[in-house]
């Protein structure tokens, strides 16, 4: 799904009939959990139960474990 210029992807989620799985690594700095993931959850909701959200602790954008020193 591609959003039109100036349109956010969550605006179009309610137009889809298919189930949607949103995955997020909480150490991702490209798609930030606080800004992007939470905004999507707030704006899109569950679209009648078709959207499932999962966040993974300690994983980055590629779902690889982030080692902290």
ChimeraX attribute file (.defattr): number of C-alpha atoms within 10 A of each C-alpha:
attribute: neighborCount
match mode: 1-to-1
recipient: residues
	/A:1	7
	/A:2	8
	/A:3	12
	/A:4	9
	/A:5	6
	/A:6	6
	/A:7	10
	/A:8	13
	/A:9	14
	/A:10	16
	/A:11	12
	/A:12	14
	/A:13	22
	/A:14	16
	/A:15	9
	/A:16	11
	/A:17	9
	/A:18	10
	/A:19	13
	/A:20	15
	/A:21	10
	/A:22	12
	/A:23	14
	/A:24	21
	/A:25	23
	/A:26	21
	/A:27	20
	/A:28	19
	/A:29	10
	/A:30	9
	/A:31	15
	/A:32	17
	/A:33	17
	/A:34	9
	/A:35	9
	/A:36	13
	/A:37	19
	/A:38	14
	/A:39	14
	/A:40	19
	/A:41	15
	/A:42	11
	/A:43	13
	/A:44	16
	/A:45	18
	/A:46	17
	/A:47	16
	/A:48	8
	/A:49	9
	/A:50	15
	/A:51	17
	/A:52	14
	/A:53	15
	/A:54	12
	/A:55	14
	/A:56	14
	/A:57	14
	/A:58	15
	/A:59	17
	/A:60	19
	/A:61	16
	/A:62	9
	/A:63	16
	/A:64	12
	/A:65	14
	/A:66	14
	/A:67	7
	/A:68	5
	/A:69	3
